[in-house]
């Protein structure tokens, strides 16, 4: 798969609720940085950080634009999450870096913290 296809498959895994498949696409030494939060380092760090968020009943990541240059993939998305019976949405620009083994090694999402707090309050 190309880097863009890997990212598209990663997003599809989240959208169908296949968390093990999504984690399986990450490198053991992944760095996930939700800017402006602190980064999570390593697969265990990503899993621990995700465990701090409210339970997600469903998700729908809508990709508006996607572009790849070599092993780097850029996305412009709206990420929607069903939490406590209500859909919450944040606008996100994401950067993914893919290694030679086809795993995500860097994942940076840029979003408005005020929008995030408003949606998840």
Secondary structure, 3 states (H helix, E strand, C coil): CCHHHHHHHHHHHHHCCCHHHHHHCEEEEEEEEEECCCCEEHHHHHHHHHCCCCCCCEEEEEEEEEEEECCEEEEEEEEEEEECCEEEEEEEEEEEEECCCCCEEEEEEECCHHHHHHHHC
